[in-house]
Amino acid sequence: MKVVIIDDEPLARSIVLEYLQEHKNIEVVAECGDGFQGVKAIAQHKPDLVFLDIQMPKINGFEMLELLEEVPPVIFATAFDEFAIKAFEANAIDYLLKPFSKERFDKAIEKWQQKQNTVVASENKVEQLLNTTIKQPDEKNRIVVKVGADIRIVSVNDVMYFEAYDDYVKIFTKDTYYLKKKTMNYYEDLLDSSKFFRTHRSFIINLQELTRIEPLEKNTYIALLKMEKKFH
């Protein structure tokens, strides 16, 4: 069984490595100190299990998972608060609250091994977690996107508008747009309502880009942005 450890703290990674020594059927194929390395390691090794910290520099654990095309089973090893832990429990994804004992670690491994045949269910539960758990402050101010092999961090202040696109959302900036596998409801809940407004089920606009609102017909208006894009 191939495992990837992703944690910015070397001591935390060494503890996981130490606890894994007794599990002879497990091979650690990569240790990563941040989410950028984690995305690359998961794409390269396609691990059976990932130990993942949440609070990391550059991008956090949740943002990293959103960049993956296929999400492997995850055991969170985190010092995150109790409110988020409740979200983990509700979605049946195991976690290790730092500092954790060898006994608690072994129970997490055992729990995962019992579910090795339910990978699809695990992916669905991770996606549920990403959509329902409490967001960290940075996530309200930035959007992490993947463009080919590159990872980019887009400030929400640079976003002109969001547009629904099948199972994705198009995120438009001045020069380009990015695709994110999210929903309009997700961004409506996430974004600062004093800065972003949902004008239509398919559009959310940056109010700083709004130039004027014109009547179209009864109870219907058109919002015009600086880029002269019209939204009904």
C-alpha positions in Angstrom: 0.0 0.0 0.0 1.5 3.3 -1.1 1.3 6.3 1.3 2.1 10.0 0.9 2.6 12.2 3.9 1.9 15.9 3.5 2.7 18.2 6.5 4.8 21.4 6.7 6.2 20.3 10.1 9.2 17.9 9.8 8.6 16.6 13.4 4.9 15.7 12.5 6.1 13.8 9.4 8.7 11.9 11.4 6.0 10.8 13.9 3.8 9.4 11.2 6.9 7.7 9.7 7.7 6.2 13.1 4.2 4.9 13.7 4.1 3.4 10.2 7.1 1.2 10.8 5.1 -1.6 12.3 2.7 -1.7 9.3 4.8 -3.8 7.0 2.3 -3.6 4.1 2.7 0.2 3.9 5.3 1.9 1.8 5.8 5.7 2.1 6.5 6.9 -1.4 6.7 10.6 -0.7 7.0 13.2 2.1 5.9 16.7 1.2 6.3 19.9 3.1 3.5 21.9 1.4 0.4 21.5 -0.8 2.3 22.2 -4.1 4.6 19.3 -3.5 1.6 17.2 -2.4 -0.3 17.7 -5.6 2.7 16.6 -7.7 3.4 13.6 -5.5 -0.2 12.4 -5.6 -0.3 12.7 -9.4 3.1 10.9 -9.7 2.6 8.1 -7.2 -1.2 7.6 -7.1 -1.1 6.6 -3.5 -3.6 4.4 -1.7 -3.7 6.7 1.3 -2.7 10.3 2.2 -1.9 11.7 5.6 -2.7 15.3 5.3 -2.3 18.4 7.5 -4.7 21.3 7.0 -2.9 24.4 8.1 0.1 24.7 5.8 1.8 27.6 4.1 1.2 28.5 0.5 -2.1 26.5 0.1 -3.9 24.6 2.9 -5.0 21.0 2.8 -8.5 21.7 1.7 -7.3 23.8 -1.3 -4.8 21.1 -2.2 -7.5 18.4 -2.4 -9.7 20.7 -4.6 -6.9 20.6 -7.2 -6.8 16.8 -7.5 -8.5 15.1 -10.4 -8.9 11.9 -8.4 -9.0 12.3 -4.6 -7.4 9.3 -2.7 -8.6 8.3 0.7 -7.3 10.8 3.3 -6.6 10.7 7.0 -6.2 14.2 8.4 -3.4 14.8 10.9 -4.2 18.2 12.2 -4.4 20.6 15.1 -7.5 22.2 13.6 -10.4 23.3 15.8 -13.2 21.1 17.1 -15.8 22.6 14.7 -14.0 21.3 11.7 -13.5 18.0 13.5 -17.3 17.6 13.7 -17.4 18.1 9.9 -14.9 15.3 9.5 -17.0 13.0 11.6 -20.2 13.8 9.8 -18.6 12.8 6.5 -17.0 9.6 8.0 -13.5 10.7 7.1 -11.0 9.8 9.8 -8.7 12.3 11.5 -5.8 12.5 14.0 -6.0 15.4 16.3 -2.4 16.5 17.2 -0.8 15.4 19.3 -2.0 11.8 18.8 -0.9 8.5 20.3 0.3 5.4 18.5 -2.9 3.6 19.6 -5.1 6.3 18.0 -2.9 6.2 14.9 -3.3 2.4 14.6 -7.1 2.8 14.9 -7.1 5.2 12.0 -5.1 2.8 9.9 -7.5 -0.1 10.8 -10.5 2.0 10.0 -9.1 2.8 6.6 -8.1 -0.8 5.8 -11.7 -1.9 6.5 -12.8 0.5 3.8 -10.3 -0.2 1.1 -13.0 -1.5 -1.2 -15.0 1.7 -1.0 -12.7 4.1 -2.7 -15.5 5.8 -4.7 -17.4 6.4 -1.5 -14.3 7.9 0.1 -14.0 10.3 -2.9 -17.6 11.4 -2.5 -17.1 12.0 1.2 -14.0 14.1 0.7 -16.0 16.2 -1.8 -18.8 16.6 0.7 -16.3 17.7 3.3 -14.8 20.3 1.0 -18.2 21.8 0.4 -19.5 21.7 4.0 -16.6 22.3 6.3 -15.7 25.6 7.9 -13.5 27.6 5.7 -10.2 29.1 6.8 -9.8 32.9 6.4 -7.4 32.7 3.4 -10.0 30.8 1.4 -12.3 33.8 1.4 -9.6 36.0 -0.2 -8.1 33.7 -2.8 -8.9 30.9 -5.2 -6.4 28.2 -5.9 -6.6 26.9 -9.5 -4.6 24.4 -11.6 -3.6 25.3 -15.1 -1.9 22.3 -16.7 0.8 21.3 -14.4 1.0 24.8 -12.8 -0.8 25.9 -9.6 -1.9 29.5 -9.4 -3.4 31.6 -6.6 -5.9 34.1 -7.8 -6.9 37.0 -5.5 -10.7 37.4 -5.3 -10.1 41.1 -5.8 -8.9 40.3 -9.3 -12.0 38.3 -10.2 -14.4 40.3 -12.4 -17.2 37.8 -12.3 -18.2 34.1 -12.0 -20.2 32.2 -14.5 -21.9 28.8 -14.2 -20.6 26.3 -16.7 -22.1 22.8 -16.5 -20.5 21.1 -13.4 -17.9 23.9 -13.2 -17.7 27.6 -12.6 -15.8 29.9 -14.9 -13.8 32.5 -12.9 -13.1 35.5 -15.1 -10.2 38.0 -14.5 -9.2 40.9 -16.7 -6.9 38.7 -18.9 -8.3 35.2 -18.8 -10.6 32.8 -17.0 -10.1 29.6 -15.0 -12.3 26.6 -14.4 -13.1 25.3 -11.0 -15.2 22.2 -10.2 -17.5 24.0 -7.8 -21.1 25.4 -7.7 -22.4 28.9 -7.8 -24.0 28.3 -4.4 -20.6 27.5 -3.0 -19.1 30.8 -4.2 -22.2 32.8 -3.2 -21.8 31.4 0.4 -18.0 31.8 0.4 -17.6 35.3 -0.9 -18.0 38.6 0.9 -21.6 39.8 0.1 -20.5 43.4 0.4 -18.1 42.9 -2.5 -19.8 40.2 -4.7 -23.5 40.0 -5.7 -25.3 37.2 -7.5 -27.3 38.9 -10.3 -28.6 35.7 -11.8 -28.5 32.0 -11.1 -25.6 31.8 -13.6 -23.6 34.9 -12.6 -21.9 36.5 -9.6 -20.3 39.9 -10.2 -17.6 41.9 -8.5 -19.4 45.1 -7.4 -16.2 47.0 -7.9 -16.5 46.2 -11.6 -20.1 47.4 -11.8 -20.6 50.7 -13.8 -24.4 51.0 -14.0 -27.7 49.1 -13.9 -30.2 49.6 -16.7 -33.9 48.6 -16.9 -34.6 45.9 -19.5 -38.3 45.1 -19.1 -40.7 44.7 -16.2 -38.9 43.6 -13.1 -35.8 42.9 -15.1 -32.5 44.8 -15.2 -29.1 44.6 -16.9 -25.9 45.0 -15.0 -23.0 46.5 -17.0 -19.4 46.0 -15.9 -16.3 48.0 -16.8 -15.5 45.4 -19.5 -19.0 46.0 -21.0 -20.2 42.5 -20.3 -23.9 42.3 -19.9 -25.7 40.0 -17.3 -29.4 39.6 -17.3 
